[in-house]
Amino acid sequence: MARKAWCFRASSVAVVLAAASVAAAQDLRIDAQVDKTTVEVGQPVTLTISLSGDLSGVQLPPPQFPEGLIVAAQSQSTSIAFRAGVQERATGLVFVLVPQRDGTFTLGPFPVTHGKQMLETPVITLTVSKSALPPNLRRQLDGPRFTL
């Protein structure tokens, strides 16, 4: 009788753990942030798109940016962690955007598809004003820089 009770408890624990891992696997989060929402022409802005949760089968189309913004650099990072026996993954896409003209730019929404589920980031508004420095002086200040 004790063996049957132990088997019942063990199978109950296995079912609970399986249900918890399925619930965690269906959890997907996406977010987008910029380091500044107001800049001058030529001043870089860092946009970070973050994905976390179950990333298997996730489809993220290449981000489209408004005309007048150029991508000066981009990078990607991925981390994997195990918490309470559940795998958690996170990916960050970082874009350095440089505005070429003044105006108001809309970044996003950036959509992601996971199976039949579709999520998207909130829209970010970037306000770009004309630079206070004349263009020839701006080029001199933006010359090569070295960090030691």
C-alpha positions in Angstrom: 0.0 0.0 0.0 2.9 2.4 0.8 4.4 1.7 -2.6 1.1 2.6 -4.4 0.9 5.9 -2.4 4.5 6.7 -3.3 3.8 6.0 -7.0 0.7 8.2 -6.9 2.6 11.1 -5.3 5.5 10.8 -7.7 3.2 10.7 -10.7 1.2 13.7 -9.3 4.5 15.7 -8.9 5.5 14.8 -12.5 2.2 16.0 -13.8 2.4 19.3 -11.9 6.0 19.8 -13.1 5.0 19.1 -16.7 2.1 21.5 -16.5 4.4 24.2 -15.0 6.9 23.8 -17.8 4.2 24.0 -20.5 2.8 27.1 -18.9 6.3 28.6 -18.8 7.0 27.6 -22.4 4.0 29.5 -23.6 5.1 32.6 -21.8 6.6 35.1 -24.3 7.4 38.8 -23.7 8.6 41.5 -26.1 9.6 45.0 -25.3 11.4 48.0 -27.0 13.1 50.9 -25.4 15.3 53.8 -26.4 17.9 55.5 -24.3 16.7 58.9 -25.3 13.4 60.2 -26.8 14.6 63.7 -27.7 17.9 64.2 -29.6 19.6 66.5 -32.1 20.4 65.6 -35.7 23.4 63.4 -35.8 23.1 62.3 -32.2 22.9 58.5 -31.8 20.0 56.8 -30.2 20.2 53.2 -28.9 17.1 51.1 -29.5 16.9 47.8 -27.6 14.3 45.2 -28.6 14.0 42.5 -25.8 12.5 39.0 -26.1 12.2 36.6 -23.2 10.4 33.4 -22.4 9.9 30.5 -24.8 11.7 31.7 -27.9 11.4 28.4 -29.9 9.8 29.0 -33.2 9.7 32.8 -32.7 9.6 34.8 -35.9 10.8 38.3 -35.7 11.0 40.1 -39.1 13.9 42.5 -39.6 12.9 45.8 -38.1 12.0 48.6 -40.5 13.1 52.1 -39.6 11.7 55.4 -40.9 13.5 57.2 -43.7 15.8 59.8 -42.1 17.3 57.3 -39.6 20.3 55.2 -40.4 21.5 52.1 -38.6 25.1 52.9 -37.5 25.6 49.6 -35.6 23.7 46.6 -34.4 24.3 43.7 -32.1 22.5 40.7 -30.6 22.8 39.0 -27.2 21.3 35.8 -25.9 21.2 34.4 -22.4 19.8 31.1 -21.0 19.0 30.5 -17.4 17.5 27.6 -15.4 15.2 28.6 -12.5 13.3 26.0 -10.6 14.0 23.5 -13.3 12.5 25.7 -16.1 14.6 27.0 -18.9 14.3 30.8 -19.5 15.8 32.4 -22.6 16.3 36.1 -23.3 17.5 37.8 -26.5 18.3 41.4 -26.9 18.6 43.2 -30.3 20.4 46.5 -30.1 20.4 49.1 -32.9 22.3 52.4 -32.8 20.2 54.8 -34.9 21.5 58.2 -36.1 18.9 60.7 -37.3 19.9 62.5 -40.5 17.2 65.2 -40.4 15.0 66.9 -37.8 11.4 65.8 -37.2 9.3 63.3 -35.3 9.9 59.6 -36.0 7.8 56.6 -35.0 9.7 53.5 -34.1 7.6 50.3 -34.1 5.5 48.6 -33.3 7.9 45.7 -33.9 5.8 42.4 -34.3 6.8 38.9 -33.3 5.0 35.7 -34.2 5.1 32.6 -32.0 2.9 29.9 -33.4 -0.6 31.4 -33.7 0.2 34.1 -31.1 1.2 37.6 -32.3 2.8 40.2 -30.0 4.2 43.6 -30.8 6.1 46.3 -28.9 4.6 49.6 -28.0 5.2 52.5 -30.4 8.1 54.8 -29.5 8.1 58.4 -30.6 11.5 60.0 -31.3 11.8 63.8 -31.5 14.8 65.1 -33.4 15.7 68.8 -33.4 18.2 70.7 -35.5 21.7 70.8 -34.1 22.8 73.9 -32.3 26.3 73.5 -33.9 27.1 74.4 -37.5 27.6 71.3 -39.7 31.4 72.0 -40.3 32.0 72.2 -36.5 29.9 69.1 -35.8 32.1 67.1 -38.2 35.2 68.1 -36.3 33.8 67.1 -33.0 32.6 63.8 -34.3 36.1 62.8 -35.4 38.0 59.7 -34.3 37.9 59.0 -30.5 40.0 56.6 -28.6 39.3 55.1 -25.2 42.2 53.7 -23.2 
